[in-house]
Amino acid sequence: MSTPEQQHITELGNPRKPEGDYGRQMLTRMNDSHAAVTEWGLSFLGLRADHRVLDIGCGGGAALHRMAETVTAGHLTGADYSPVSVETARAFNAAAIAENRMEIIEASVEALPFADCSFDRIITVESFYFWPSPAENLAEVKRVLKPEGRFLLIADIYDNGALPESDRENIRKYELFNPTPEQFRKLFEAAGFSEIRMHFSQNGKPWICVEARNEK
């Protein structure tokens, strides 16, 4: 549960597109507060040392930092449309960037600046709530994913019909897109993904990880 001070920072920092000093503070806190759900979700990714990986909506850069422990011979790319997020994520991953194992760029999921079939693995952590056109954006993700590549969507809430009022209030306040599992499945199928799997946490928390593969 966030404290009143943390809630104030989040409101001023703008979770939809982090900005200013409050945005930097919010991203630093989220690097910690999202650590558990990120670790859980990444357990389904099947990373290899030589993979090329994209993190869409990379925020403060913690997921990239974690994946860099495994991706030692490949390459990691972070993309976020918030300049403050890009700046924060670059600082958090300065060593990997200096070693040319990682780059972090300002870009939107609406038009990813990559060639078709560029990545072995793509993830998004806690950002899908804010995607402007989910169906079209998922198709754009599929475009840059290699055949047989894997995409993971990780979120710490989903519409399970039993969210507490505090979560429902945040959904209303920040206009979050928060689908049911069936709605997730339909969106992924419409975008052309295959082998769609839903993972749900077993710790009593409403976490979801949607795993999907690109068709050959």
HURA-V297076 format. One record per helix or strand of 2 or more residues. SS is the DSSP state (~ for helix, > for strand). FROM is the first residue (numbers start at 0). TO is the last residue. If there is no record, write none. Layout:
ss=SS from=FROM to=TO
ss=SS from=FROM to=TO
//
This chain:
ss=~ from=3 to=12
ss=~ from=19 to=32
ss=~ from=34 to=41
ss=> from=51 to=55
ss=~ from=61 to=66
ss=> from=74 to=79
ss=~ from=82 to=91
ss=~ from=93 to=97
ss=> from=101 to=105
ss=> from=118 to=124
ss=~ from=127 to=129
ss=~ from=133 to=143
ss=> from=144 to=154
ss=~ from=164 to=172
ss=~ from=180 to=189
ss=> from=193 to=199
ss=> from=207 to=212
//
